[in-house]
Amino acid sequence: MADIVVFGAGQIAEVAKVYIDAHSDDRIVGFTVDAQYAKSDRFHDLPLVPWERLEEFFPPDQVELLGPLSYRRLNEFRRARYLEGKQRNYRFASFIHPNSHIYTTEIGENCFILEANVIQPFAKIGDDVMLWSGNHIGHHSIIGNHCFLAGQVGIAGATRIGEGCFLGGKVGVTQGLTIGDNCLLSFGVIVTKDLAPGSVVLRGAADPVAGFPSSRMRGFF
């Protein structure tokens, strides 16, 4: 059991508190944000302290950190705070939802893995990785440090996802590909070839709205 300080004071931090309170032996004892965003000294009835002064309230030998749980600036914000926390001698916790199916022990620190994720044998998850609900990580795949998978993402076996990538909801990546560092895959795209670092893959125009009412479709459903 560890005492945890969560980086954040917004909706995702609220979500993290609910999950950890319900499913972890760890205990959230406070929250932290950059000083300019610390508009109050309490968040969900716990201390909210400036990141720049964290040691005054929660010394490194007394707590572990979790977060930021954000993909802000294509994961660069989370990466920067994580590396700074390491330099300031903080340890980082991870949360893995008990209703996920995990068949690997190679999962890094500062990972946040929600319900219904499937991580198959011999997969590797780096440090500072966020896996929202319902993702599939195929066997022998590698998810690099500082990635964010938004939910219902399917990664086929023996695939390598580089560091700092953002994969939107319902992205699919086929077998054995290499996705370079810092790629952005928009929601719903299917990737069938290797991608160079820094690539952006966008979904096409939104599906058109039919020019007739749904009542005309009753005979088909």
Secondary structure, 3 states (H helix, E strand, C coil): CCEEEEECCCHHHHHHHHHHHHHCCCEEEEEEECHHHCCCCEECCEEEEEHHHHHHHCCCCCCEEECCCCCCCCCHHHHHHHHHHHHCCCEECCEECCCCEECCCCECCCCEECCCCEECCCCEECCCCEECCCCEECCCCEECCCCEECCCCEECCCCEECCCCEECCCCEECCCCEECCCCEECCCCEECCCECCCCEECCCCCCCCCCCCHHHHHHHC
